[in-house]
Amino acid sequence: MYDLAIIGGGPAGVAAGVYAARKRLKTVFIAETFGGQSTDSLDIQNWIGIPHIPGPALAKALEAHLREYASDIVDLKAGERAATVEKSATGFAITTQKGSYEAKTVLIATGGSRRKLGIPGAEQYENKGIVYCASCDGPLFAGQDTVVIGAGNAGFETAAQLLAYAKSVTLLNRSSAFDKADAKTVEAVRNHPNMTILADTEPVEVKGTMFVNALTVKNTKTGETKDLPAGGIFVEIGALPATGLVKDLVEFDPFNHIKVDPRTQRASVAGVWAAGDCTDGLYHQNNIAAGDAVKALEDIYLYIKSGS
Ligand SMILES: Cc1cc2nc3c(=O)[nH]c(=O)nc-3n(C[C@H](O)[C@H](O)[C@H](O)COP(=O)(O)OP(=O)(O)OC[C@H]3O[C@@H](n4cnc5c(N)ncnc54)[C@H](O)[C@@H]3O)c2cc1C
């Protein structure tokens, strides 16, 4: 019986693992991979304390940090994927493809993935101009033409950030209504001289040479197509949280994120916490994921020591 099971090897899971080791909580750490989503990023510029780090190097650094402190306290199960987490008589049972583990408490830090564009050229130019995060990659496109795909709040917030440095920002909305974003968020960008909003427009093909240089778009009403010049294409069409393993255990928001109390990261069932991109937290970033996990560990420690 472990005190804690941590599931996930991104910044949230690893931060939790380091804190668990230092607090000497007997922990099983189950992670299919180390590093998480930004492992694909060529240059992460906002991991605090390190001005530039490629995603694969961040993944290695996270793994090394955990291994340095794991000792005989954190039992690393790297390469294992947790399939289910269920309540047991004494706590929780976690099943992976290799075995099952019992723990008094569980921290879910399984993150998620971005919904991808399923159009010709999209796979080829992934991370070669097709990106998913304005706070992460926006500055790389300073002075360039950019396109934002998606007209929800995330799309408009991305546009707002890009307007600070891009030459132009064109936002595509599949319909003619702007009912997926708050009116205030839309107004904040709509009248900027470098901003264009194309309604009833969908992306058709990503074009480029080494990197993206254009996006072919189609007007869904007239069928007319045209090429928009684009150095960067920011895809904001939703995220897919990796929360299936706890679907019968805890409450989700309408987008399958785990609902948590933002002060403690507690989920809806006593003994379960969640941190990072798998939660209904408003903002998702590496530093936030790590911070959420630290918050959770402080609370888990008190829970285990005090029993509530
Ligand atoms: C391309 C890209 C670039 C980004 N760049 C930046 C950036 O520059 N700066 C920034 O702050 N943010 C960036 N982000 C956002 C950032 O990556 C996320 O906010 C962050 O990774 C969330 O961390 P996490 O630990 O919650 O989850 P994740 O990073 O998604 O990690 C989840 C981990 O859980 C593991 N896992 C999932 N399911 C299971 C399971 N069932 N069993 C076992 N293990 C499992 C995965 O293998 C993975 O290790 C970027 C995102 C993308 C997609």
The ligand as a MOL file (V3000), in Angstrom:
LIG
                    3D

  0  0  0     0  0            999 V3000
M  V30 BEGIN CTAB
M  V30 COUNTS 53 58 0 0 0
M  V30 BEGIN ATOM
M  V30 1 C 3.2670 21.8710 -28.9800 0
M  V30 2 C 3.0680 22.4790 -27.6110 0
M  V30 3 C 3.9810 23.4030 -27.1600 0
M  V30 4 C 3.8320 23.9690 -25.8970 0
M  V30 5 N 4.7480 24.8820 -25.4970 0
M  V30 6 C 4.6420 25.3930 -24.2610 0
M  V30 7 C 5.5860 26.3580 -23.8170 0
M  V30 8 O 6.4980 26.7530 -24.5520 0
M  V30 9 N 5.4460 26.8400 -22.5570 0
M  V30 10 C 4.4200 26.4530 -21.7200 0
M  V30 11 O 4.3660 26.9050 -20.5800 0
M  V30 12 N 3.4860 25.5770 -22.1380 0
M  V30 13 C 3.5790 25.0500 -23.3800 0
M  V30 14 N 2.6220 24.1940 -23.8130 0
M  V30 15 C 1.5670 23.7960 -22.8790 0
M  V30 16 C 2.1910 22.7660 -21.8980 0
M  V30 17 O 2.8770 21.7820 -22.6420 0
M  V30 18 C 1.1440 22.1450 -21.0000 0
M  V30 19 O 0.4390 23.1450 -20.3030 0
M  V30 20 C 1.8310 21.1960 -20.0080 0
M  V30 21 O 2.5540 20.2030 -20.6940 0
M  V30 22 C 0.8370 20.5410 -19.0910 0
M  V30 23 O 1.5300 19.6910 -18.2590 0
M  V30 24 P 0.8380 18.4320 -17.5670 0
M  V30 25 O 1.8990 17.8160 -16.7060 0
M  V30 26 O -0.4400 18.8340 -16.9690 0
M  V30 27 O 0.4440 17.4370 -18.7440 0
M  V30 28 P 1.2220 16.8580 -19.9990 0
M  V30 29 O 2.3730 17.6840 -20.3540 0
M  V30 30 O 0.1830 16.6010 -21.0320 0
M  V30 31 O 1.8020 15.4760 -19.4740 0
M  V30 32 C 0.9710 14.3870 -19.2440 0
M  V30 33 C 1.8140 13.1950 -18.9220 0
M  V30 34 O 0.9910 12.1250 -18.4800 0
M  V30 35 C 1.3150 10.9250 -19.1610 0
M  V30 36 N 0.0650 10.1730 -19.2310 0
M  V30 37 C -1.0960 10.5300 -19.8340 0
M  V30 38 N -2.0330 9.6020 -19.6250 0
M  V30 39 C -1.4400 8.6290 -18.8720 0
M  V30 40 C -1.8870 7.4050 -18.3140 0
M  V30 41 N -3.1460 6.9630 -18.4910 0
M  V30 42 N -1.0110 6.6500 -17.6030 0
M  V30 43 C 0.2700 7.0720 -17.4080 0
M  V30 44 N 0.7560 8.2250 -17.9030 0
M  V30 45 C -0.0920 8.9800 -18.6270 0
M  V30 46 C 1.8480 11.3940 -20.4990 0
M  V30 47 O 2.6740 10.3690 -21.0500 0
M  V30 48 C 2.6280 12.6250 -20.0720 0
M  V30 49 O 3.8770 12.2780 -19.5680 0
M  V30 50 C 2.7400 23.6110 -25.0730 0
M  V30 51 C 1.8040 22.6770 -25.5290 0
M  V30 52 C 1.9630 22.1130 -26.7880 0
M  V30 53 C 0.9560 21.1050 -27.2680 0
M  V30 END ATOM
M  V30 BEGIN BOND
M  V30 1 1 1 2
M  V30 2 1 2 3
M  V30 3 2 2 52
M  V30 4 2 3 4
M  V30 5 1 4 5
M  V30 6 1 4 50
M  V30 7 2 5 6
M  V30 8 1 6 7
M  V30 9 1 6 13
M  V30 10 2 7 8
M  V30 11 1 7 9
M  V30 12 1 9 10
M  V30 13 2 10 11
M  V30 14 1 10 12
M  V30 15 2 12 13
M  V30 16 1 13 14
M  V30 17 1 14 15
M  V30 18 1 14 50
M  V30 19 1 15 16
M  V30 20 1 16 17
M  V30 21 1 16 18
M  V30 22 1 18 19
M  V30 23 1 18 20
M  V30 24 1 20 21
M  V30 25 1 20 22
M  V30 26 1 22 23
M  V30 27 1 23 24
M  V30 28 2 24 25
M  V30 29 1 24 26
M  V30 30 1 24 27
M  V30 31 1 27 28
M  V30 32 2 28 29
M  V30 33 1 28 30
M  V30 34 1 28 31
M  V30 35 1 31 32
M  V30 36 1 32 33
M  V30 37 1 33 34
M  V30 38 1 33 48
M  V30 39 1 34 35
M  V30 40 1 35 36
M  V30 41 1 35 46
M  V30 42 1 36 37
M  V30 43 1 36 45
M  V30 44 2 37 38
M  V30 45 1 38 39
M  V30 46 1 39 40
M  V30 47 2 39 45
M  V30 48 1 40 41
M  V30 49 2 40 42
M  V30 50 1 42 43
M  V30 51 2 43 44
M  V30 52 1 44 45
M  V30 53 1 46 47
M  V30 54 1 46 48
M  V30 55 1 48 49
M  V30 56 2 50 51
M  V30 57 1 51 52
M  V30 58 1 52 53
M  V30 END BOND
M  V30 END CTAB
M  END
